[in-house]
Amino acid sequence: MAKSSSPVSEVADRYAQSLFDLAREDGSIETVESELDGFRDLIDENADVRRLVESPAFTADEQAKGVEAIVNSAQPSALTGNFLKVVARNRRLFVLPGMIRRFKQLAAAHRGEIEAEVITAKEMSDAERNELKDVLGTYAGKTVTLRERVDPSILGGLIVQVGSRMVDTSIRTKLNSLKLALKEVG
């Protein structure tokens, strides 16, 4: 994976790598990944938790107390709970979504998987999904996990991103290209 030049991304990478190393030693990669998914869902679904994570207005003590309450309520494994508390104490909660994303990438790579983001105009059928997984798996030489999103504005076709490579076969992009070509002719 290419190194990011963003200081925030570097912080997320370091924390995620440390957590991943500890989880691998402990044999709890899947458990930690699942618990982080739950915490990410909580951030996405709960405005108060999202504010606690994103807002610089909270002091380190307030963030630590908030995370402590969430950890006590959710009762994750000691590794995940302690990780979340350390992140809060170190005033790095705003980077937590990036840490979770990076941990998931490390866990997938550990399992020999790669994630592909797929945007379609309408929901794919199981047959289409399986065919796309097979094609991408052959291309990548790994097991592919799809992260799907439906965006009707692309009109048809699909947009696939695997790592830093993107293939855009959407009707919207083709129409825009046609418009540009017609402007050059006329």
C-alpha positions in Angstrom: 0.0 0.0 0.0 1.3 3.5 -0.8 2.3 5.6 2.1 0.1 8.6 2.7 1.6 12.0 3.3 -1.3 13.2 5.5 -0.3 13.4 9.2 -3.8 12.3 10.2 -3.5 9.2 7.9 -0.1 8.4 9.4 -1.5 8.5 12.9 -4.4 6.2 11.8 -1.9 3.9 10.2 0.4 3.7 13.3 -2.5 3.1 15.8 -4.2 0.6 13.5 -0.9 -1.3 12.9 -0.2 -1.4 16.6 -3.7 -2.8 17.4 -3.4 -5.3 14.5 -0.1 -6.5 15.8 -1.5 -7.0 19.3 -4.6 -8.7 18.0 -2.5 -11.1 15.8 -0.4 -12.0 18.8 -3.5 -12.5 20.8 -5.3 -14.5 18.1 -8.2 -12.1 18.2 -8.1 -10.3 14.8 -11.7 -11.3 14.0 -13.0 -10.4 17.4 -11.4 -6.9 17.4 -12.5 -6.3 13.8 -16.1 -7.1 14.7 -16.0 -4.9 17.8 -14.5 -2.0 15.8 -17.3 -2.5 13.2 -19.8 -2.1 16.0 -18.1 1.0 17.3 -18.0 2.4 13.8 -21.7 1.7 13.4 -22.3 3.5 16.7 -20.5 6.6 15.5 -22.5 6.5 12.2 -25.8 6.1 13.9 -25.6 8.1 17.1 -25.2 11.9 16.7 -23.9 12.3 20.3 -21.2 9.7 19.9 -20.3 11.2 16.5 -20.0 14.6 18.2 -17.8 13.1 21.0 -15.5 11.6 18.4 -15.3 14.5 15.9 -15.6 17.7 18.1 -12.4 19.3 19.4 -14.6 21.1 22.0 -14.5 18.2 24.4 -11.6 18.0 26.8 -9.4 14.8 27.0 -11.1 14.0 30.3 -14.6 14.4 28.8 -13.7 12.2 25.8 -12.1 9.6 28.1 -15.2 9.5 30.3 -17.5 9.2 27.3 -15.5 6.4 25.8 -15.2 4.7 29.2 -19.0 4.8 29.5 -19.4 3.3 26.0 -16.9 0.6 26.7 -18.5 -0.3 30.0 -21.9 -0.5 28.2 -20.7 -2.5 25.2 -18.2 -4.7 27.1 -15.9 -5.4 24.2 -12.7 -7.5 24.7 -10.0 -6.1 26.9 -7.8 -5.3 23.9 -10.5 -3.3 22.0 -11.7 -1.6 25.1 -8.2 -0.6 26.2 -7.4 0.6 22.6 -10.4 2.9 22.6 -9.6 4.3 26.0 -6.0 5.0 24.9 -7.2 6.7 21.7 -9.5 8.9 23.8 -6.8 9.7 26.4 -4.4 10.7 23.6 -6.9 13.0 22.0 -7.0 11.0 18.8 -10.7 10.1 18.7 -11.1 12.3 15.6 -8.8 9.8 13.7 -10.7 6.7 15.0 -12.7 6.2 11.7 -9.4 6.1 9.8 -7.9 3.7 12.3 -10.9 1.4 12.0 -10.7 1.5 8.2 -7.0 0.8 8.2 -7.4 -2.1 10.7 -10.0 -3.7 8.4 -7.5 -3.4 5.5 -4.8 -5.1 7.5 -7.2 -7.8 8.7 -8.4 -8.4 5.1 -4.8 -8.6 3.8 -3.9 -11.0 6.6 -6.8 -13.3 5.4 -5.6 -13.0 1.8 -8.6 -10.7 0.9 -8.8 -7.4 -0.9 -11.8 -5.0 -0.7 -13.3 -3.6 -3.8 -15.7 -0.7 -3.7 -18.5 -1.1 -6.2 -21.0 1.6 -7.2 -24.0 0.6 -9.3 -27.1 2.3 -10.5 -29.3 -0.5 -9.0 -28.9 -3.4 -6.6 -26.9 -6.2 -8.1 -28.3 -9.7 -8.3 -26.5 -12.6 -6.5 -25.3 -13.9 -9.9 -23.9 -10.5 -10.9 -22.3 -10.1 -7.6 -20.6 -13.5 -7.8 -19.5 -13.0 -11.3 -17.9 -9.6 -10.4 -16.2 -11.2 -7.4 -14.8 -13.9 -9.6 -13.5 -11.5 -12.2 -12.0 -9.2 -9.6 -10.5 -12.2 -7.7 -8.8 -13.4 -10.9 -7.4 -9.9 -11.5 -6.2 -9.3 -8.0 -5.1 -12.9 -7.3 -7.0 -12.7 -3.9 -10.4 -13.3 -2.4 -12.5 -10.2 -3.0 -14.9 -8.6 -0.6 -17.3 -6.2 -2.1 -18.4 -3.0 -0.5 -21.4 -2.0 -2.5 -23.2 1.3 -2.9 -26.2 2.1 -5.1 -26.1 5.5 -6.8 -28.9 5.9 -9.4 -27.2 9.1 -10.7 -24.7 7.0 -12.6 -27.7 5.8 -14.8 -26.2 2.3 -15.5 -23.0 0.4 -15.6 -20.7 0.4 -12.6 -17.7 2.0 -11.0 -15.2 -0.3 -9.3 -12.3 0.7 -7.2 -9.7 -1.8 -6.0 -6.9 -0.2 -4.1 -5.8 2.8 -6.1 -7.2 1.5 -9.4 -10.6 2.7 -10.6 -12.6 1.5 -13.5 -15.6 3.7 -14.4 -18.0 2.1 -17.0 -21.0 4.2 -15.9 -23.4 5.5 -18.4 -23.0 9.0 -16.9 -19.3 9.0 -17.6 -19.8 7.8 -21.1 -22.4 10.5 -21.8 -20.1 13.2 -20.4 -17.3 11.9 -22.6 -19.7 12.0 -25.6 -20.7 15.6 -24.7 -17.0 16.6 -24.7 -16.3 14.9 -28.0 -19.3 16.6 -29.6 -18.2 20.1 -28.3 -14.8 19.5 -29.9 -16.4 18.6 -33.2 -18.8 21.5 -33.2 
